[in-house]
Amino acid sequence: MSSLTGKPVSFWIDSTATTQYPALPNDIAVDVAIVGAGIIGITAAVRLKQAGKTVALIESKHLSTGASGHTTAKITSLHSLIYADLIKDLGEEKARLYAESNEAGIAQVVEWIEQEQIDCDFSRQNAYTFAESTENVDKVEAEAKAAISLGLPASFVKDTTLPFPIAGAVKFENQAQFHVRKYLLHLAKKIPGEGSYIFENTQVRGVENGTPCTIETDRGTLSAQEVILASNLPMLDRGLFFAKSYPKRSYIVGASIARDRAPEGMFIGTGENYRSIRTTPYNGDVLLLIGGEGHKVGEETQTEENYRKLEDYARDRFGIDTCDYRWSSQDMVSFDNLPYIGNLTPADNHVYVATGMSLWGMSKGTMAGMLLSDLILGIENPWAELYDSLRATPFVSQTSIKENMDVAIRWVGDRVKGLNKDLSDVAKGEGKLVTVDGDKVAAYRDESGTLHTVSALCTHLNCIVNWNSAEKSWDCPCHGGRFSCDGKVLNGPPLADLEKVDLS
Ligand SMILES: Cc1cc2nc3c(=O)[nH]c(=O)nc-3n(C[C@H](O)[C@H](O)[C@H](O)COP(=O)(O)OP(=O)(O)OC[C@H]3O[C@@H](n4cnc5c(N)ncnc54)[C@H](O)[C@@H]3O)c2cc1C
């Protein structure tokens, strides 16, 4: 089988410099501490600073290298197919608030880009959800009707600039796209100074609610009147958000394409094997991004195969020979289509959270940053109730029970399935689970032949990690924790690395 093409790195990260903010140097005090520097954290930090608060934005790695550095970066209130369901499940009033709040998120992005003259390859684009076969066309038509009834700039169309026929599409006019890191890194420059800070390479490990709150990190302690957890999934388990949502991983390939062959607009398909499509300026030409093959983190999947399917699609549909980039990332999906934005628990009246953007966090994440800053500033916000993190959750709905059952089944299954016992057959560049003296060990042999052995128990809730061959990572099937081949935390919720196992 041919090897995968394309650099295994996000185009947004590859085409921007790594930020170099200091780690937390000593104990400090601010009005608001914000944990996590993705689109939610940066948006909230900038708004709060603009409102006169001192803030500390604390990031365990570097700014915008989580989901926000690996997104497709369509800024749109068209979220695949959602409005017909929202009207059916929640009623027209709540569906309208969802629409308005996302349009407000887009407007905030545009306002800052214009005000700050941010050079971030921003362009206005129409967004489409398309059905290739007649099978899904009714849903698309119903979505167009629902969106129109809510006042969104929607219509049902049969023609697009895609180089293949479609059965129909819902089109939203005047949506937008950008280079997400050019936008976020520019915005972040507004944060430090006048008592406000950005700290990188600083991992938050605990938060105690109080007046003030105490934030414990691997570098020291901070105190803050209010704390926002914008770490994608909160690293604190006490709000149970890991059980109210699930992590979905999705893949993207990027290929250079002549401008006259590139489609105009942003697209997402329907049905099981849907594709997400957009373009972005690239070396004087255009980079075509194709996304898809999403699945729950840790689910049995051939990661190389996922990229190959996207490459095949680029080849078949757009005549692409090779890809320039490939990358993947994950986001939390909520069970009722709505993000959770508000307090972490009823007792945590000074600790706030935003999670469950369900792979549409450019408009929603911006909106979350706006809503969180309003909550902290005591400004009444019309969206607060809709997204209330403490709402009666569908924790016990059919879907969430099934999702949680998958987790439980997986947990039990992982524990009983026969593990390979022989370390000698771990090939170079490969990872395998082995049993050593009854302990489950995750063993990885690097290209020089050195074996790296760590405990296979995820440090979050002790599920057993799985080897992910394309990303060369250990992925936890339960709540989305991911670790590097030698056991270092890549994605939350785990805070600690996999424990080293010395087999000598
Ligand atoms: C493949 C893919 C494509 C997508 N495409 C789109 C799209 O086209 N349009 C759209 O609207 N949305 C899209 N999304 C969704 C969107 O990218 C996300 O919803 C959004 O980026 C989430 O932002 P965030 O701030 O919650 O998380 P992140 O960007 O992940 O930020 C969280 C940060 O917290 C840090 N952190 C974690 N734990 C700690 C800790 N203990 N201490 C300190 N820091 C910590 C992490 O390092 C990270 O930088 C896509 C998502 C994926 C995965």
The ligand as a Tripos MOL2 file, in Angstrom:
@<TRIPOS>MOLECULE
LIG
   53    58     1     0     0
SMALL
NO_CHARGES

@<TRIPOS>ATOM
      1 C1        -10.9160   18.5730   12.7250 C.3       1 LIG1
      2 C2        -11.7680   19.6890   13.2480 C.ar      1 LIG1
      3 C3        -12.3260   20.6000   12.3610 C.ar      1 LIG1
      4 C4        -13.1180   21.6300   12.8620 C.ar      1 LIG1
      5 N1        -13.6450   22.5530   11.9860 N.ar      1 LIG1
      6 C5        -14.3950   23.5650   12.4510 C.ar      1 LIG1
      7 C6        -14.9170   24.5560   11.5670 C.ar      1 LIG1
      8 O1        -14.7000   24.5380   10.3570 O.2       1 LIG1
      9 N2        -15.6800   25.5470   12.1060 N.ar      1 LIG1
     10 C7        -15.9660   25.6010   13.4350 C.ar      1 LIG1
     11 O2        -16.7000   26.4860   13.8600 O.2       1 LIG1
     12 N3        -15.4320   24.7120   14.3030 N.ar      1 LIG1
     13 C8        -14.6530   23.7000   13.8400 C.ar      1 LIG1
     14 N4        -14.1220   22.8050   14.7040 N.ar      1 LIG1
     15 C9        -14.3520   22.9790   16.1500 C.3       1 LIG1
     16 C10       -13.4490   24.0400   16.7480 C.3       1 LIG1
     17 O3        -12.1520   23.9330   16.2250 O.3       1 LIG1
     18 C11       -13.4390   23.8550   18.2720 C.3       1 LIG1
     19 O4        -14.7750   23.8330   18.7220 O.3       1 LIG1
     20 C12       -12.7280   24.9850   18.9860 C.3       1 LIG1
     21 O5        -11.4550   25.1790   18.4380 O.3       1 LIG1
     22 C13       -12.6380   24.6620   20.4760 C.3       1 LIG1
     23 O6        -11.9410   25.6850   21.1100 O.3       1 LIG1
     24 P1        -11.5680   25.5980   22.6480 P.3       1 LIG1
     25 O7        -11.0630   26.9250   23.0360 O.co2     1 LIG1
     26 O8        -12.6960   24.9820   23.4030 O.co2     1 LIG1
     27 O9        -10.4440   24.4500   22.7450 O.3       1 LIG1
     28 P2         -8.8970   24.3930   22.3650 P.3       1 LIG1
     29 O10        -8.5810   25.1680   21.1620 O.co2     1 LIG1
     30 O11        -8.5280   22.9580   22.3840 O.co2     1 LIG1
     31 O12        -8.2030   25.1280   23.5970 O.3       1 LIG1
     32 C14        -8.0700   24.5460   24.8620 C.3       1 LIG1
     33 C15        -6.6620   24.8080   25.3720 C.3       1 LIG1
     34 O13        -6.5880   24.4230   26.7420 O.3       1 LIG1
     35 C16        -5.2960   23.9250   26.9880 C.3       1 LIG1
     36 N5         -5.3360   23.1240   28.2080 N.ar      1 LIG1
     37 C17        -5.9130   21.9140   28.3830 C.ar      1 LIG1
     38 N6         -5.7520   21.4830   29.6500 N.ar      1 LIG1
     39 C18        -5.0660   22.4630   30.3040 C.ar      1 LIG1
     40 C19        -4.5760   22.6060   31.6460 C.ar      1 LIG1
     41 N7         -4.7670   21.6600   32.5530 N.pl3     1 LIG1
     42 N8         -3.8880   23.7300   31.9710 N.ar      1 LIG1
     43 C20        -3.7020   24.7120   31.0370 C.ar      1 LIG1
     44 N9         -4.1240   24.6130   29.7570 N.ar      1 LIG1
     45 C21        -4.8060   23.5110   29.3930 C.ar      1 LIG1
     46 C22        -4.9880   23.1150   25.7370 C.3       1 LIG1
     47 O14        -3.5820   22.9340   25.5550 O.3       1 LIG1
     48 C23        -5.6020   23.9800   24.6430 C.3       1 LIG1
     49 O15        -4.6780   24.8650   24.0460 O.3       1 LIG1
     50 C24       -13.3430   21.7600   14.2410 C.ar      1 LIG1
     51 C25       -12.7750   20.8470   15.1310 C.ar      1 LIG1
     52 C26       -11.9930   19.8170   14.6490 C.ar      1 LIG1
     53 C27       -11.3980   18.8430   15.6160 C.3       1 LIG1
@<TRIPOS>BOND
     1     1     2 1
     2     2     3 ar
     3     2    52 ar
     4     3     4 ar
     5     4     5 ar
     6     4    50 ar
     7     5     6 ar
     8     6     7 ar
     9     6    13 1
    10     7     8 2
    11     7     9 ar
    12     9    10 ar
    13    10    11 2
    14    10    12 ar
    15    12    13 ar
    16    13    14 ar
    17    14    15 1
    18    14    50 ar
    19    15    16 1
    20    16    17 1
    21    16    18 1
    22    18    19 1
    23    18    20 1
    24    20    21 1
    25    20    22 1
    26    22    23 1
    27    23    24 1
    28    24    25 2
    29    24    26 1
    30    24    27 1
    31    27    28 1
    32    28    29 2
    33    28    30 1
    34    28    31 1
    35    31    32 1
    36    32    33 1
    37    33    34 1
    38    33    48 1
    39    34    35 1
    40    35    36 1
    41    35    46 1
    42    36    37 ar
    43    36    45 ar
    44    37    38 ar
    45    38    39 ar
    46    39    40 ar
    47    39    45 ar
    48    40    41 1
    49    40    42 ar
    50    42    43 ar
    51    43    44 ar
    52    44    45 ar
    53    46    47 1
    54    46    48 1
    55    48    49 1
    56    50    51 ar
    57    51    52 ar
    58    52    53 1
@<TRIPOS>SUBSTRUCTURE
     1 LIG1         1 GROUP 0 **** ****
